[in-house]
Amino acid sequence: MLHDLFDIPFGRVAEVLGVSVAAAKKHASRARQRIDPPPAGRDTVSAAEDAVVDAFLSAAAGGDLGRMLSLMAPDCARHADAALIPDGAQAVVSGAVAVAEETRLFAERIRASTAIMVDGRHAFAIAPGGHLIAIIDIATKDRLVTRIDITRPTVPTVLSMPSTTS
């Protein structure tokens, strides 16, 4: 989990644990499965919605306005904790065009995000240098992004890595 959440190289993890790099990777694999066991018969709609979110984040990371708009509901809204946005930026932005245009300004942060589970839901963490500063929670409906929430993590938040098995 140190590697997944904080980008600590497996070589360093192996050194701390006193094991080989291969054994450290195996420990990480087992930890992922214990924290988030593979769901029995994963719902195909959920998989499709996750694919929409992944495609949206990929487009956002690349600043692809057209692709982002094709994946967003016209009335999409972005809600952000005021402490996480630049001075003068709006905490709530409404409308797909406005949200997509603003999202392009944060491409670097989006590229630094990683998939996580938050309280049992798929989300994304922004954790530069291993310091968790924000959680991005993207809601979808009918395979379109409808809402983006950007919040600071709270103490009772339960984080885990998503399952790597399908």
Residue frames as a rotation matrix with the C-alpha (Angstrom) as fourth column:
MET 1
0.574 0.819 0.000 0.00
0.819 -0.574 0.000 0.00
0.000 0.000 -1.000 0.00
LEU 2
0.221 -0.576 -0.787 2.96
0.251 -0.746 0.617 2.32
-0.942 -0.334 -0.020 0.55
HIS 3
-0.785 -0.520 0.338 3.80
0.414 -0.035 0.910 1.96
-0.461 0.854 0.242 -3.13
ASP 4
-0.286 0.767 0.574 0.21
0.917 0.045 0.397 2.50
0.279 0.640 -0.716 -4.32
LEU 5
0.688 0.680 -0.253 -0.75
0.725 -0.639 0.255 5.43
0.011 -0.359 -0.933 -2.13
PHE 6
0.755 -0.426 -0.498 2.56
-0.049 -0.794 0.605 7.21
-0.654 -0.433 -0.621 -1.63
ASP 7
0.918 -0.342 -0.199 4.56
-0.212 -0.001 -0.977 6.13
0.334 0.940 -0.073 -4.69
ILE 8
0.296 -0.834 0.465 7.32
-0.780 0.070 0.622 4.63
-0.551 -0.547 -0.630 -2.55
PRO 9
-0.001 -0.343 -0.939 9.44
-0.877 0.452 -0.164 2.38
0.481 0.823 -0.301 -4.80
PHE 10
0.887 0.370 -0.277 9.09
-0.243 0.883 0.402 -1.35
0.394 -0.289 0.872 -4.20
GLY 11
0.081 -0.942 -0.327 12.84
0.334 0.335 -0.881 -1.49
0.939 -0.038 0.342 -3.62
ARG 12
-0.608 -0.261 0.750 12.50
-0.503 -0.604 -0.618 0.79
0.614 -0.753 0.236 -0.59
VAL 13
0.419 0.831 0.366 9.43
-0.871 0.254 0.420 -1.12
0.256 -0.495 0.830 0.67
ALA 14
0.711 -0.213 -0.670 11.38
0.106 0.975 -0.198 -4.37
0.695 0.070 0.715 0.35
GLU 15
-0.369 -0.923 0.106 14.29
0.101 -0.153 -0.983 -2.88
0.924 -0.352 0.149 2.28
VAL 16
-0.360 0.314 0.879 12.02
-0.855 -0.488 -0.176 -1.74
0.374 -0.815 0.444 5.14
LEU 17
0.681 0.720 0.135 10.28
-0.723 0.633 0.275 -5.13
0.112 -0.285 0.952 5.29
GLY 18
-0.182 -0.844 0.504 13.55
-0.782 0.435 0.446 -7.05
-0.596 -0.313 -0.740 4.99
VAL 19
0.314 0.350 0.883 12.33
0.269 0.859 -0.436 -9.03
-0.911 0.374 0.176 1.97
SER 20
-0.695 -0.514 0.502 13.03
0.594 -0.018 0.804 -9.21
-0.404 0.858 0.318 -1.77
VAL 21
-0.789 0.406 -0.461 11.36
-0.540 -0.816 0.207 -6.83
-0.292 0.412 0.863 -4.21
ALA 22
-0.612 0.573 -0.544 9.28
-0.194 0.559 0.806 -9.73
0.767 0.599 -0.231 -5.56
ALA 23
-0.511 0.408 -0.757 8.09
0.814 0.512 -0.274 -10.55
0.276 -0.756 -0.594 -2.04
ALA 24
-0.782 0.217 -0.584 7.22
0.133 -0.857 -0.497 -6.87
-0.609 -0.467 0.642 -1.39
LYS 25
-0.733 0.527 -0.430 5.11
-0.643 -0.331 0.691 -6.86
0.222 0.783 0.582 -4.56
LYS 26
-0.498 0.544 -0.676 3.37
0.298 0.839 0.456 -10.04
0.815 0.025 -0.579 -3.42
HIS 27
-0.663 0.237 -0.710 2.65
0.700 -0.140 -0.700 -8.46
-0.266 -0.961 -0.073 -0.02
ALA 28
-0.813 0.349 -0.467 1.12
-0.383 -0.923 -0.022 -5.45
-0.439 0.161 0.884 -1.80
SER 29
-0.639 0.577 -0.508 -1.04
-0.396 0.319 0.861 -7.70
0.659 0.752 0.025 -3.96
ARG 30
-0.470 0.436 -0.767 -2.32
0.702 0.712 -0.025 -9.60
0.535 -0.550 -0.641 -0.92
ALA 31
-0.762 0.164 -0.626 -2.97
0.403 -0.637 -0.657 -6.35
-0.507 -0.753 0.420 0.96
ARG 32
-0.807 0.485 -0.337 -5.03
-0.589 -0.620 0.518 -4.98
0.043 0.616 0.786 -1.94
GLN 33
-0.444 0.648 -0.620 -7.17
-0.026 0.682 0.731 -8.12
0.896 0.341 -0.285 -1.94
ARG 34
-0.529 0.237 -0.815 -7.69
0.833 0.328 -0.446 -8.01
0.161 -0.915 -0.370 1.83
ILE 35
-0.813 0.192 -0.550 -8.67
0.069 -0.905 -0.419 -4.35
-0.578 -0.378 0.723 1.85
ASP 36
-0.086 0.770 -0.632 -10.89
-0.845 -0.392 -0.363 -4.54
-0.527 0.503 0.685 -1.20
PRO 37
-0.531 -0.115 0.839 -11.78
0.123 0.970 0.211 -8.11
-0.838 0.216 -0.501 -2.16
PRO 38
-0.976 0.172 -0.132 -13.02
-0.158 -0.153 0.975 -8.57
0.148 0.973 0.176 -5.71
PRO 39
-0.312 0.935 0.172 -16.80
-0.815 -0.170 -0.554 -8.15
-0.489 -0.313 0.815 -5.90
ALA 40
-0.615 0.217 0.758 -18.87
0.322 0.947 -0.009 -11.20
-0.720 0.239 -0.652 -6.75
GLY 41
-0.121 0.595 0.795 -20.38
0.985 0.168 0.024 -10.69
-0.120 0.786 -0.607 -10.21
ARG 42
-0.662 -0.209 -0.720 -19.55
0.266 -0.963 0.036 -7.02
-0.701 -0.167 0.693 -10.76
ASP 43
0.399 0.916 -0.043 -22.41
0.436 -0.231 -0.870 -5.13
-0.807 0.329 -0.491 -12.34
THR 44
-0.192 -0.496 0.847 -21.71
0.977 -0.017 0.211 -4.25
-0.090 0.868 0.488 -16.02
VAL 45
0.698 0.446 0.561 -23.39
0.487 -0.869 0.085 -0.84
0.525 0.214 -0.824 -15.62
SER 46
0.866 -0.435 -0.247 -20.93
0.029 -0.450 0.892 0.01
-0.499 -0.780 -0.377 -12.85
ALA 47
-0.033 -0.911 0.411 -18.04
0.681 0.281 0.676 -1.05
-0.731 0.302 0.611 -15.06
ALA 48
0.078 0.134 0.988 -19.39
0.928 -0.372 -0.023 1.11
0.364 0.919 -0.153 -17.90
GLU 49
0.945 0.283 0.163 -19.79
0.197 -0.891 0.409 4.09
0.261 -0.354 -0.898 -15.56
ASP 50
0.527 -0.833 -0.165 -16.22
0.219 -0.054 0.974 3.58
-0.821 -0.550 0.154 -14.28
ALA 51
-0.149 -0.560 0.815 -15.05
0.948 0.155 0.280 3.58
-0.283 0.814 0.507 -17.92
VAL 52
0.567 0.421 0.708 -16.79
0.607 -0.794 -0.015 6.94
0.556 0.439 -0.706 -18.45
VAL 53
0.961 -0.240 -0.139 -15.03
-0.039 -0.613 0.789 8.40
-0.275 -0.753 -0.598 -15.40
ASP 54
0.165 -0.955 0.247 -11.67
0.515 0.298 0.804 7.03
-0.841 -0.005 0.541 -16.56
ALA 55
-0.026 -0.115 0.993 -12.20
0.987 -0.161 0.007 8.45
0.159 0.980 0.117 -20.06
PHE 56
0.855 0.390 0.343 -13.22
0.327 -0.917 0.227 11.82
0.403 -0.082 -0.912 -18.61
LEU 57
0.771 -0.606 -0.198 -10.13
-0.008 -0.319 0.948 12.01
-0.637 -0.729 -0.250 -16.38
SER 58
-0.058 -0.784 0.618 -7.91
0.808 0.327 0.490 11.00
-0.586 0.528 0.615 -19.27
ALA 59
0.248 0.233 0.940 -9.40
0.824 -0.562 -0.078 13.77
0.510 0.794 -0.332 -21.42
ALA 60
0.987 0.151 0.050 -9.10
0.096 -0.816 0.570 16.24
0.126 -0.558 -0.820 -18.53
ALA 61
0.468 -0.881 -0.071 -5.45
0.339 0.105 0.935 15.32
-0.816 -0.462 0.347 -17.92
GLY 62
-0.363 -0.598 0.715 -4.74
0.877 0.040 0.479 16.02
-0.315 0.801 0.509 -21.58
GLY 63
-0.592 0.177 -0.787 -6.83
-0.057 -0.982 -0.178 19.20
-0.804 -0.061 0.591 -21.69
ASP 64
-0.943 0.250 0.221 -9.10
0.286 0.265 0.921 17.71
0.172 0.931 -0.321 -24.40
LEU 65
-0.739 0.666 -0.108 -12.13
-0.482 -0.632 -0.607 20.01
-0.472 -0.396 0.788 -24.15
GLY 66
-0.233 0.668 -0.707 -14.11
-0.896 0.135 0.422 18.28
0.377 0.732 0.567 -26.92
ARG 67
-0.450 0.006 -0.893 -13.70
0.074 0.997 -0.030 14.83
0.890 -0.080 -0.449 -25.39
MET 68
-0.970 0.124 -0.211 -14.60
0.204 -0.064 -0.977 16.08
-0.135 -0.990 0.037 -21.91
LEU 69
-0.548 0.805 -0.225 -17.78
-0.773 -0.591 -0.230 17.71
-0.318 0.048 0.947 -23.26
SER 70
-0.230 0.462 -0.857 -18.78
-0.651 0.582 0.488 14.49
0.724 0.670 0.167 -25.05
LEU 71
-0.523 -0.066 -0.849 -18.65
0.407 0.857 -0.317 12.68
0.749 -0.512 -0.422 -21.70
MET 72
-0.959 0.118 -0.258 -20.57
0.177 -0.461 -0.869 15.27
-0.221 -0.879 0.422 -19.65
ALA 73
0.007 0.997 0.072 -24.27
0.996 -0.001 -0.085 15.89
-0.085 0.073 -0.994 -19.09
PRO 74
-0.054 -0.014 0.998 -25.21
0.512 -0.859 0.016 19.44
0.857 0.512 0.053 -20.20
ASP 75
0.652 0.398 0.645 -26.13
-0.299 -0.647 0.702 20.38
0.697 -0.650 -0.303 -16.62
CYS 76
0.273 -0.658 -0.702 -22.98
0.761 0.594 -0.261 18.91
0.589 -0.463 0.663 -15.05
ALA 77
0.815 -0.042 0.579 -21.77
-0.329 -0.855 0.401 20.77
0.478 -0.517 -0.710 -11.96
ARG 78
-0.060 -0.882 -0.468 -18.48
0.496 0.380 -0.781 20.92
0.867 -0.279 0.414 -10.11
HIS 79
0.897 0.294 0.330 -18.48
-0.165 -0.469 0.868 21.54
0.409 -0.833 -0.372 -6.35
ALA 80
0.054 -0.951 -0.306 -15.13
0.473 0.294 -0.830 22.20
0.879 -0.100 0.466 -4.67
ASP 81
0.502 -0.070 -0.862 -13.98
0.836 -0.213 0.505 22.97
-0.219 -0.974 -0.048 -1.16
ALA 82
0.974 -0.052 0.219 -13.04
0.022 -0.947 -0.322 26.68
0.224 0.318 -0.921 -1.28
ALA 83
0.575 -0.806 0.141 -9.71
-0.441 -0.160 0.883 25.88
-0.690 -0.570 -0.447 0.42
LEU 84
0.069 -0.539 0.839 -8.69
0.463 0.763 0.451 23.74
-0.884 0.358 0.303 -2.58
ILE 85
0.438 0.159 0.885 -9.22
0.894 -0.179 -0.411 26.26
0.093 0.971 -0.220 -5.35
PRO 86
-0.616 -0.748 0.245 -7.37
0.729 -0.660 -0.181 29.47
0.297 0.067 0.953 -6.24
ASP 87
-0.498 0.395 -0.772 -8.52
0.339 -0.731 -0.593 32.79
-0.798 -0.557 0.230 -4.80
GLY 88
-0.498 0.394 -0.773 -11.35
-0.691 -0.718 0.079 34.19
-0.524 0.573 0.630 -6.88
ALA 89
-0.856 0.217 -0.469 -12.42
-0.200 0.698 0.687 30.82
0.477 0.682 -0.554 -8.26
GLN 90
0.008 0.959 0.284 -16.03
-0.920 -0.105 0.378 29.78
0.392 -0.264 0.881 -7.71
ALA 91
-0.613 -0.166 0.772 -16.75
-0.600 0.734 -0.318 26.90
-0.514 -0.659 -0.550 -5.32
VAL 92
0.015 0.681 0.732 -19.61
0.362 0.679 -0.639 25.80
-0.932 0.274 -0.237 -7.59
VAL 93
-0.687 -0.181 -0.703 -19.42
-0.586 -0.433 0.685 25.82
-0.429 0.883 0.191 -11.38
SER 94
0.036 0.813 0.581 -22.47
0.059 0.579 -0.813 24.78
-0.998 0.064 -0.027 -13.43
GLY 95
0.820 0.332 -0.466 -22.86
-0.453 -0.120 -0.883 23.70
-0.349 0.936 0.052 -17.04
ALA 96
0.747 -0.504 0.434 -20.72
0.552 0.833 0.019 21.30
-0.371 0.226 0.901 -19.01
VAL 97
0.546 -0.565 0.619 -18.85
0.453 -0.423 -0.785 23.98
0.705 0.709 0.025 -20.97
ALA 98
0.555 -0.317 0.769 -17.94
-0.636 -0.757 0.148 25.99
0.535 -0.571 -0.622 -17.84
VAL 99
0.786 -0.253 0.564 -16.91
-0.331 0.598 0.730 22.87
-0.522 -0.761 0.386 -15.92
ALA 100
0.724 -0.520 0.454 -14.81
0.681 0.647 -0.344 21.52
-0.115 0.558 0.822 -18.82
GLU 101
0.533 -0.534 0.656 -13.07
0.122 -0.719 -0.685 24.86
0.837 0.445 -0.318 -19.40
GLU 102
0.567 -0.309 0.764 -12.22
-0.803 -0.417 0.427 25.19
0.187 -0.855 -0.484 -15.73
THR 103
0.884 -0.197 0.423 -11.13
0.004 0.910 0.415 21.54
-0.467 -0.365 0.806 -15.51
ARG 104
0.707 -0.650 0.279 -8.45
0.481 0.151 -0.864 22.20
0.519 0.744 0.419 -18.14
LEU 105
0.443 -0.535 0.720 -6.81
-0.567 -0.789 -0.237 24.61
0.694 -0.303 -0.653 -15.68
PHE 106
0.364 -0.230 0.903 -6.24
-0.860 0.290 0.421 21.73
-0.359 -0.929 -0.092 -13.26
ALA 107
0.770 -0.050 -0.636 -4.77
-0.402 0.737 -0.544 19.19
0.496 0.674 0.547 -15.72
GLU 108
-0.279 -0.959 -0.057 -1.55
-0.490 0.193 -0.850 18.89
0.826 -0.209 -0.524 -13.73
ARG 109
-0.462 0.188 0.867 -3.43
-0.853 0.173 -0.492 18.01
-0.242 -0.967 0.081 -10.53
ILE 110
0.653 0.758 0.004 -5.58
-0.713 0.615 -0.337 15.53
-0.258 0.217 0.941 -12.42
ARG 111
0.424 -0.587 -0.690 -2.48
-0.403 0.560 -0.724 13.85
0.811 0.585 0.000 -13.85
ALA 112
-0.646 -0.702 0.299 -1.28
-0.542 0.146 -0.828 13.44
0.537 -0.697 -0.475 -10.25
SER 113
0.110 0.772 0.626 -4.48
-0.986 0.162 -0.026 11.68
-0.122 -0.614 0.780 -9.17
THR 114
-0.880 -0.333 -0.338 -4.78
-0.363 0.932 0.026 7.99
0.306 0.145 -0.941 -8.44
ALA 115
0.052 0.945 -0.322 -7.79
-0.374 0.317 0.872 5.71
0.926 0.075 0.370 -8.21
ILE 116
-0.951 -0.247 0.187 -8.87
-0.257 0.290 -0.922 4.85
0.174 -0.925 -0.339 -4.67
MET 117
-0.111 0.933 -0.343 -11.90
0.582 0.341 0.738 3.61
0.806 -0.118 -0.580 -2.78
VAL 118
-0.873 -0.055 0.485 -13.48
-0.308 -0.708 -0.636 6.07
0.378 -0.704 0.601 -0.33
ASP 119
-0.504 0.692 0.517 -15.97
-0.624 0.122 -0.772 4.61
-0.597 -0.711 0.370 2.11
GLY 120
-0.238 0.352 0.905 -16.61
0.305 0.912 -0.275 1.81
-0.922 0.210 -0.325 -0.41
ARG 121
0.845 0.534 -0.002 -17.04
0.192 -0.308 -0.932 4.05
-0.499 0.787 -0.363 -3.50
HIS 122
0.102 -0.796 0.597 -14.65
0.995 0.082 -0.062 4.58
0.000 0.600 0.800 -6.41
ALA 123
0.957 0.080 -0.279 -12.96
0.095 -0.994 0.043 7.99
-0.274 -0.068 -0.959 -6.30
PHE 124
0.411 -0.862 0.297 -9.60
0.599 0.010 -0.800 9.61
0.687 0.506 0.521 -7.02
ALA 125
0.684 -0.287 -0.670 -6.99
0.559 -0.384 0.735 11.06
-0.468 -0.878 -0.102 -4.69
ILE 126
0.626 -0.618 0.476 -4.72
0.021 -0.596 -0.803 13.99
0.780 0.512 -0.360 -5.38
ALA 127
0.933 -0.348 -0.089 -1.63
0.153 0.160 0.975 13.29
-0.325 -0.924 0.203 -3.30
PRO 128
0.662 -0.747 0.061 1.49
-0.198 -0.253 -0.947 15.02
0.723 0.615 -0.315 -4.60
GLY 129
-0.341 -0.915 0.217 4.55
-0.579 0.023 -0.815 13.63
0.740 -0.403 -0.538 -2.90
GLY 130
-0.543 0.177 -0.821 2.33
0.465 0.877 -0.119 11.22
0.699 -0.446 -0.559 -0.98
HIS 131
-0.924 0.252 -0.287 0.46
0.125 -0.511 -0.851 13.99
-0.361 -0.822 0.441 0.86
LEU 132
-0.381 0.868 0.318 -3.28
0.909 0.289 0.299 13.55
0.167 0.403 -0.900 0.42
ILE 133
-0.955 0.027 -0.296 -4.78
0.047 -0.970 -0.237 16.97
-0.294 -0.240 0.925 -0.24
ALA 134
-0.328 0.880 -0.343 -8.02
-0.883 -0.415 -0.221 16.23
-0.337 0.230 0.913 -2.07
ILE 135
-0.627 0.285 0.725 -10.51
0.325 0.942 -0.089 13.59
-0.708 0.180 -0.683 -3.09
ILE 136
-0.669 0.435 -0.603 -12.29
-0.740 -0.465 0.486 13.78
-0.069 0.771 0.633 -6.45
ASP 137
-0.557 0.613 0.561 -15.65
0.268 0.772 -0.577 12.03
-0.786 -0.171 -0.594 -6.51
ILE 138
-0.815 0.227 -0.533 -17.29
-0.575 -0.433 0.694 11.90
-0.073 0.872 0.483 -9.95
ALA 139
-0.260 0.829 0.495 -20.96
-0.047 0.501 -0.864 10.98
-0.964 -0.248 -0.091 -10.28
THR 140
-0.952 -0.012 -0.306 -22.44
-0.306 0.016 0.952 9.62
-0.007 1.000 -0.019 -13.49
LYS 141
-0.087 0.935 0.345 -25.88
-0.117 0.334 -0.935 8.88
-0.989 -0.122 0.081 -14.84
ASP 142
0.854 0.462 0.241 -26.71
0.124 0.269 -0.955 7.27
-0.506 0.845 0.172 -18.16
ARG 143
0.324 -0.853 0.409 -22.98
0.914 0.394 0.096 7.09
-0.243 0.343 0.907 -18.90
LEU 144
0.249 -0.270 0.930 -22.41
0.342 -0.874 -0.345 10.83
0.906 0.404 -0.125 -18.60
VAL 145
-0.682 -0.511 -0.522 -20.58
0.694 -0.227 -0.684 12.79
0.231 -0.829 0.509 -15.90
THR 146
0.305 0.899 0.315 -23.21
0.615 -0.438 0.656 14.69
0.727 -0.007 -0.686 -13.90
ARG 147
0.937 0.002 0.348 -21.32
-0.254 -0.680 0.688 16.01
0.238 -0.733 -0.637 -10.88
ILE 148
0.084 -0.955 -0.284 -17.74
0.461 0.290 -0.839 16.43
0.883 -0.061 0.465 -9.72
ASP 149
0.973 0.167 0.158 -17.04
-0.073 -0.426 0.902 16.92
0.218 -0.889 -0.403 -6.02
ILE 150
0.028 -0.997 -0.069 -13.58
0.299 0.075 -0.951 17.95
0.954 0.006 0.300 -4.88
THR 151
0.870 0.382 0.312 -13.19
-0.213 -0.281 0.936 17.75
0.446 -0.880 -0.163 -1.13
ARG 152
-0.240 -0.895 0.376 -10.57
-0.843 0.000 -0.537 17.61
0.481 -0.446 -0.755 1.57
PRO 153
-0.208 0.142 -0.968 -10.27
0.223 0.970 0.094 14.21
0.952 -0.196 -0.233 3.25
THR 154
0.370 0.378 0.849 -11.84
-0.771 -0.385 0.508 13.96
0.519 -0.842 0.149 6.68
VAL 155
-0.467 -0.638 0.612 -10.55
-0.881 0.395 -0.261 11.94
-0.076 -0.661 -0.746 9.61
PRO 156
-0.020 0.450 0.893 -13.23
-0.401 0.815 -0.419 9.21
-0.916 -0.367 0.164 9.43
THR 157
0.533 0.191 -0.824 -12.73
-0.845 0.089 -0.527 8.75
-0.028 0.978 0.209 5.68
VAL 158
0.318 -0.388 0.865 -11.81
-0.088 0.896 0.434 5.14
-0.944 -0.214 0.251 4.91
LEU 159
0.366 -0.305 -0.879 -9.41
-0.918 -0.275 -0.286 4.89
-0.154 0.912 -0.381 1.97
SER 160
0.155 -0.420 0.894 -8.33
0.042 0.907 0.419 1.79
-0.987 -0.027 0.158 0.11
MET 161
-0.711 -0.439 -0.549 -7.03
-0.556 -0.128 0.821 0.85
-0.430 0.890 -0.153 -3.29
PRO 162
0.393 0.869 -0.300 -9.51
-0.886 0.270 -0.377 -0.45
-0.247 0.414 0.876 -5.87
SER 163
0.415 -0.178 0.892 -9.31
0.023 0.982 0.186 -4.11
-0.909 -0.057 0.412 -6.76
THR 164
-0.346 -0.623 -0.701 -6.95
-0.758 -0.254 0.600 -4.89
-0.552 0.740 -0.385 -9.61
THR 165
-0.913 0.108 0.393 -8.99
0.263 0.893 0.366 -7.91
-0.311 0.438 -0.843 -10.66
SER 166
-0.642 0.718 -0.269 -12.11
-0.761 -0.554 0.339 -7.68
0.094 0.422 0.902 -12.79
